[in-house]
């Protein structure tokens, strides 16, 4: 199977692929994803947390029947954790066994212990190996959490899809993996890395698209409740005083939680009791609880009522 897959011959095919996995993408995202697959270029997705960046890689791996290899980034991530390291304990045992057998050919032993048998392959190395169904999907998640030296190391990987191991030489992928890189923009990623990728900003969805997402992901949710939730969340995203705006993930969590509580309509008490599902900072919750929540739901109910009329 090629990276584009036989049935992904157009942007519409990509949109259909995403929709089949209940991922509702706008045309611009489907376009850049199609180009990424067609051109064999990494796709760099930037945007706020919870807008569906990571989900793209999961959907692709599932729908294209490819393995998903995820590298979760964090501060201090280095080559030994992300790419490869030598199995030092096993190497020492091999050396001790050779010494005990009085069979120490240093040149041969050195070549042996620095062979693939003693190599521990981390996510990036694993992504360079093809499987029976083709190259895997490599998700480099939250790259902005790493340090700049590791970001610089990725340049070789993303330029030529290869890794250089001093003791073994250069290992190159027979078929490049499908690479999805995400960033929540807690810091800027260097231009040199971005130039090797196609770029897309994943924004918060419109109200209509968010309703579609909820109806697909949570088909048992009450429609009026879903409409209220989307309207409420959309209004919160217009508030510049909030520290962390709720993403689609939070909208889905809140809808699911309220459904579990058998809630069929929002009211101020329900909102006050469950805001911790939607907002993740106490200062934000304090700003919305009480009269603000009551005013918002009153406006929303009037708007929904007007539209239903």
N, C-alpha and C positions, 0 to 999 in steps of 0.2 A: 504493500500500500504506500503510495507516495504521500508527501506532506500535505498536498492539497486534497487528497482523497478523490476517488472517481466522481463522487456526486457533488463536489464543491467546485463547480465550474462558473459560478457567478456569485454576486453579492446576495442575490435572493436565496441561493442555496445555503449560504452561511446563515442568513437570518432564519431560514426554515430549520436548519440544524439546531440553532440556539432555542428557537421556540419549541422544538420537539423535546427539549430538556427543561421547558418552562423558564427559560431565561429570556426576558423581554428586553431586547437591545434596540436602540435607535439605529437609523440607517448609517450614520457616520461611524459608529462603532463596528457595525457589520462590515463596512467598507474597508476600514483599516485592518480588521482581522483577516478579511479575504486577501488583502494585499500582503500581509505578513506571511500567510500560508503559501501564497502563490510565489512570492519572491524569496522565501526561505530566510526572512529577516526576523530578529527578535522583536517582540511587541512590548513597548514600555507603556504601562498603564499608570496614570497618576490621578489622584483624587482623594477626597475625604474617606475616612474609615467607614466601612459598612455600605458602600455603594455598589459592590458586586465585582470588584477587580479580581480577587482571588477565585471567585466562582467561575470566571471565564476559563481558567486553566482546568478546573475540575470538569466542566462541561465538555471541553475539547477532548480530554483524555477519555472520558466515558463514551462520548458519541463517536469518536474515531477509533475506539477500541485500542487505545495506546496506554502503556503504563504511565502513571503520574509520579514524577519524582519531585519532591518539594524540598527546597532549601529555605528554611525559616531563618531570616537574618536577625542579628542582634549585635550589640556593641561588643567588640572584641573578637568577632568571628574571624578565623584565620584559615590558612590553607589546610592545615591538618584536620579541621572540623568540616570544611566545605568541599575539599577536593580529594585529598588522599593523605595517608600517613603509613609509615612502615610498622609492621607488627614486631615491635622491639623485643617483647617477651619471647615470641616464637623464634626470632633470630638468635637470641642468646642461647636458647635451648639447642638450636642447631649447631651453634659454635661449640657448646659444651660437649655435645654428643660426638662431634668430630674430634675434639681434643681427647676425649676418653677412648676413642677408637684409634688414637695415634695416627689419624689420617687427615693431617692438616695441610692441604694444598691451598695456601692462602688465596691465590688467584681464583681457583675454581670455587672455593668457599665463598669468596666475595661475590662472584657472579651468581652463585646459587641463592644467597640470602637476600640479594637485591633483585630478585625475580618476581614475577607476578604472583607467585604462590605466597609471598610474604607481604603483599600489598593490600592494605585495607582501603577499599574504594568508598569514598564519600559521595554525596549526591551529584556533584558536577562530573566526577569520573564515571559514575553509573549512567549519567545521561548521554555520555559519548558512546555507549555500547548499544548497538541495535538489538532488538528482540525479534522474535518470529513474526510479529505484526508490524514491524517497522520501528523507526526512531521514537523514543518516548517524548512526553511533554515534560519539559523542565520548568518548574515554577520557582522563580527566585522572588520570594515574598518579603515585602517591606525592606527593600534595599536601603532606604534612607536611614535605617537603624544601624547600619554597619559603619565602619571607619573608612576613610578615604583610601588607605593603602590596599584594603581588600577590593574596593571598587576599582582601583587601578589594575589589580591582578586580573579582574574579569575581562579586561580589554582583549587579552590574547584569546580567551575562551570565546568571546562573542565575535571577534574578527575572523578567526579561522576554525573555530570549533575544535580546538586542540589544547592539550595540556602538556607542558614540558616537565619531565621528571629527570633531574640531573643524573641519577644512577641508571636510567633506562632509555632516555631519549624522549622524543616527542610522540605522543599518542593522539591520533586524529580520528574523528568520527567518520565512519564510512558514509553515513547519512546524517546531516545535522538534526539535532533534536528541535522540536517546536518549543521555542523559548518565550515564556511570559514573565515579565518583570513588573512588580508592583511597587508603588511608593505612596505613602501617605503625606509626603512633602513636609516632614518634620525638619528636613534640611534639603538644600538643593543638590541634585546629582550633577556630576561634572559633565560638561558638554561633550568631552571625548567619548564617554560611554553612550550618551544619548544619540550621538551621530551614527552609532552602529545599529540603532533601533528605529522602528517606526513608532510614532508617539500618538497617544490619545489621552485626553483628559476625560475621565469618567465623572460626570456631574450627577447631582441629585436628579431623580426623574421628575417629569411633569406629573401633575395630579392624575391625569388619565392613565399614564403608563404605570404609575404606582398602584392604582386600582387594579390594573390588568395583572401586575405582578402578584398582588395579594390573592386575587381570585384564582390564579393558576397554582400558586404555592399552597394556599389554604382554601380549597374549594368549599369546605363546610362552614366557613365563616359567614355570619349574617351580612347581607349586602348593605343594609343601612348602617350597621356598625362599621363595616369597612370604609364606607363613604365618610363617616364621621372621623374615623381614625386618620384617613388620608388628609382630609381637610385640616384637622388639628395639627398634624405633623407639618404640613405645608406652611401653616401660619407660624409655627415655631421656627422654621428655617428662615423666616423673614426677620427674626429678632436678632439684631447684631450684638445684643448684650449677653447672649448665651455663650458659655465657654465652649461647649461641644454640641453641635447640632445633631439631631438624630438622623441616622442613615436608614436605608431600606431594611437592613438587617434588624434594626430596632423596631421599625414599623411592623415587620413580620412577627417579631417576638411579642410585641404588645398585642397584636391581633390574636395570636395564639394563646397568650395568657388570658385575655378577656373571654375568649371562647371557652377556655377551660373553666372559667368562673361562671359560665352560662350567662354572660352579659350580652344583651342584645341592643343596648343603646347607651351611649356615653352620658354621664351626668357628673356634676362637680365632685361628688363623693367618690365615685368610681375612679375618676382621674386622680384625685388626691391620694387614694389608696394604692394606685398602681404606677405612679409616675417613675418609680425606681426601675421599672422594666424599660422605659423609654429613654430616660435621661440618666446619665452616669455620674453626675457631679452634684453634690448637695447644694451648692450655691445656685445651680440651674434649677434644681427642684424647688428650692425656696422661692425663687422668682416667679414660678408658674403656679405653685399651689395656692389655693384659696380664691381670692376674687379674680385674679387673672385667668385662672382656669374656667371659672364660672362665666366670665365675660366672653372668652373664646368660644366655649361650647354654645352659648346663647347666640352668638353671631353665626356659628356654623349651622345650628339647627334652623335658623331663619333662612339662611342661604339654601340649604338642602330642601327646606319646605317650599321655597319659591321655585326652585328648579323642578320639583316634583309636581307643582301646580301647572 
